């Protein structure tokens, strides 16, 4: 590994219905019809977010996912097949910012090593109501949070992660220049880069698959976990659910556009279901 880290039925969600994540703040222009209008605003560059969202509303339909995925295929075709855009999520808390600074600094170091030049861009996807002190240090997209209270303190800020990533994807449809790699690398703030990333091949080669990380402590077949998996997704075979998570993951932009809304839906279901 290149990283070291710290740390639908009556019950199940309807696949693709990412609106299940809810919305604490809506916008009249936040439809998923392909014209998001002023919902995503361009920031001032250095010293503030490169772009920010005025609503956490997502609710992408299958048609939306397909349209965005097609647009991202076109964008990725303009970029080198070995180019990687790293995406780190966080909520701008002091704890995550200290971690993020270390992760970002270690990434800059490996970029200077042989093979490290594939990392072409870095974006922090921050779910927060306002810019923090590090927006001038990290290129930052600010997503509007599901939990505005997390700006000060909340129990589980990463609950907002999937929704924030979907907001970034919607913004990238509005401004394709937000995507700077034919591969996207999803990261969390508590990672430290140890060596350059080993790519499986060119993102333009359809035979090449991306990859995720296998965690020994994530076991969907564990009896209590298996019951939740079957309740959430009755048609899923527990034995085929990977021992993985949303990061670190190397994935093409158009692939992320297809799966992230379902990630958001299932995340919301888990957080809101008493059995999970």
Helices and strands as residue ranges (DSSP letters): E 3-5, G 18-21, G 37-39, E 40-42, E 51-53, H 62-77, E 84-90, H 94-111, G 116-118, E 119-127, E 140-143, G 148-151, G 157-160, H 161-174, G 176-178, E 183-188, E 191-193, E 211-212, H 223-232, G 238-240, E 249-251, H 253-272
